[in-house]
């Protein structure tokens, strides 16, 4: 489960950075809409998967709501999932 969680966190983080760092500027500055739509759908799907994996992972490890909240909030911050992976997940495995 740890490998799945780490992989999901990294993919979600990359999709977040791609969405807001690459495709949003293309959409609003260059009026190129398609990349934003595709990356946006991918990011939305990965976000939902990430939250589900966080819930299952915390339940499986019997972690409290505070740790769940930290892992969830990491997905809302740029580079948050990368920091969370290094601080919380890497030491586990």
MIDREN-111764 format. One line per 8 residues: for each residue y, x, z of N, C-alpha, C. Coordinates in steps of 0.001 Angstrom, whole numbers, plus 500000, padded with zeros to 6 digits. Layout:
MIDREN-111764
Y/X/Z/Y/X/Z/Y/X/Z; ...
***
This chain:
MIDREN-111764
498802/500823/500000/500000/500000/500000/501266/500870/500000; 501188/502017/500665/502348/502906/500738/502747/503411/499354; 501771/503779/498534/502077/504263/497175/502738/503167/496345; 502225/501941/496470/502822/500812/495750/504252/500578/496210; 504469/500628/497520/505805/500416/498061/506766/501491/497578; 506358/502754/497639/507243/503840/497204/507555/503726/495712; 506553/503409/494904/506768/503272/493460/507709/502105/493165; 507508/500994/493848/508370/499830/493653/509807/500136/494065
509970/500838/495180/511313/501190/495658/512035/502081/494649; 511339/503063/494101/511960/503968/493128/512321/503218/491846; 511405/502391/491347/511695/501633/490126/512854/500662/490325; 512898/500009/491486/513995/499086/491773/515325/499843/491845; 515313/501010/492458/516523/501824/492550/517015/502287/491183; 516083/502698/490337/516448/503133/488985/517013/501959/488188; 516389/500794/488304/516889/499634/487558/518279/499222/488042; 518519/499349/489343/519838/499030/489906/520902/499968/489342
520603/501246/489342/521560/502218/488807/521763/502038/487307; 520682/501728/486583/520808/501504/485137/521657/500270/484855; 521452/499228/485636/522205/497989/485426/523694/498202/485659; 524044/498758/486807/525457/498867/487148/526121/500137/486642; 525325/501152/486329/525911/502408/485863/525943/502564/484354; 525064/501837/483660/524977/502002/482203/525262/500694/481469; 524490/499655/481779/524589/498453/480950/525799/497573/481259; 526263/497573/482507/527480/496795/482807/528696/497381/482084
528896/498700/482110/530003/499253/481316/529847/498967/479818; 528612/499014/479302/528408/498675/477892/528808/497225/477617; 528469/496360/478536/528777/494938/478360/530278/494686/478367; 530973/495256/479337/532385/494908/479512/533355/495818/478771; 532972/497048/478524/533888/497954/477827/533620/498030/476330; 532343/497935/475951/531996/498057/474537/531518/496738/473936; 531433/495698/474745/530984/494379/474311/529598/494408/473662; 528710/495235/474220/527314/495297/473792/526510/494570/474871
526005/493388/474553/525423/492514/475565/523918/492694/475800; 523167/493021/474782/521708/493025/474888/521145/493952/475969; 521578/495215/476067/520992/496065/477110/521163/495484/478511; 522303/494866/478770/522551/494288/480083/521591/493142/480364; 521326/492352/479375/520413/491219/479537/518999/491711/479842; 518531/492687/479096/517171/493202/479270/517022/493904/480621; 517943/494806/480928/517877/495535/482193/518109/494588/483364; 518949/493595/483178/519193/492609/484227/517940/491823/484581
517194/491393/483571/515931/490693/483836/514941/491610/484539; 514835/492849/484062/513914/493809/484680/514303/494073/486132; 515599/494254/486365/516059/494513/487725/515801/493307/488636; 516051/492116/488150/515790/490911/488939/514326/490797/489323; 513450/491042/488368/512011/491006/488640/511628/492079/489660; 512116/493298/489463/511789/494399/490384/512352/494151/491783; 513511/493523/491867/514088/493195/493174/513195/492218/493925; 512727/491187/493237/511846/490204/493872/510534/490861/494306
509974/491704/493441/508743/492419/493798/508993/493318/495003; 510121/494018/495002/510447/494914/496118/510524/494147/497434; 511210/493023/497448/511345/492241/498688/509978/491734/499142; 509148/491306/498208/507799/490848/498573/506971/491995/499151; 507061/493155/498529/506305/494317/499016/506827/494749/500389; 508128/494707/500598/508696/495029/501913/508126/494077/502968; 508088/492790/502663/507582/491804/503621/506113/492064/503954; 505309/492293/502932/503885/492549/503156/503687/493860/503909
504416/494886/503521/504294/496196/504159/504672/496120/505638; 505764/495456/505951/506192/495325/507355/505209/494478/508155; 504702/493427/507565/503718/492591/508237/502435/493377/508499; 502008/494144/507479/500788/494936/507597/500891/496001/508694; 502056/496604/508819/502279/497655/509821/502791/497107/511151; 502982/495797/511205/503502/495134/512406/504867/495697/512827; 505718/495917/511807/507064/496405/512065/507958/495226/512418; 508992/495496/513178/509885/494437/513646/510911/494042/512581
511697/493034/512920/512712/492502/512006/513798/493537/511708; 514090/494398/512670/515106/495423/512453/514698/496364/511315; 513466/496831/511325/513017/497733/510266/512943/497002/508930; 512491/495738/508947/512485/494940/507731/513901/494833/507166; 514868/494566/508030/516263/494425/507599/516787/495708/506975; 516451/496842/507558/516882/498126/507010/516295/498336/505620; 515007/498057/505479/514351/498228/504180/514912/497256/503149; 515219/496037/503580/515801/495056/502668/517213/495465/502255
518027/495849/503213/519406/496236/502909/519481/497457/501997; 518477/498306/502059/518454/499479/501187/518476/499075/499712; 517900/497925/499395/517867/497486/497998/519218/496976/497520; 520131/496711/498432/521446/496187/498060/522496/497281/497882; 522175/498491/498283/523123/499600/498205/522742/500570/497090; 523723/501071/496352/523404/502100/495361/522765/503298/496058; 521695/503803/495494/520916/504929/496026/520222/504592/497340; 520300/503345/497793/519703/502955/499062/518195/503096/499099
517526/502709/498018/516069/502804/498017/515605/504253/497980; 516393/505122/497365/516024/506543/497334/516153/507152/498732; 517234/506812/499429/517436/507290/500801/516352/506732/501719; 516074/505444/501586/515063/504800/502411/513697/505428/502177; 513377/505733/500933/512101/506368/500618/511986/507712/501324; 513042/508498/501259/513012/509828/501868/512958/509754/503397; 513723/508848/503984/513819/508787/505445/512662/508047/506100; 512224/506930/505515/511246/506074/506173/509840/506155/505590
509711/506345/504277/508394/506260/503669/507719/507618/503460; 508471/508610/503063/507891/509919/502809/507182/510483/504045; 507774/510365/505241/507071/510881/506427/505733/510163/506715; 505554/508950/506196/504321/508212/506443/503147/508711/505607; 503460/509294/504471/502344/509643/503592/502599/510880/502903
***
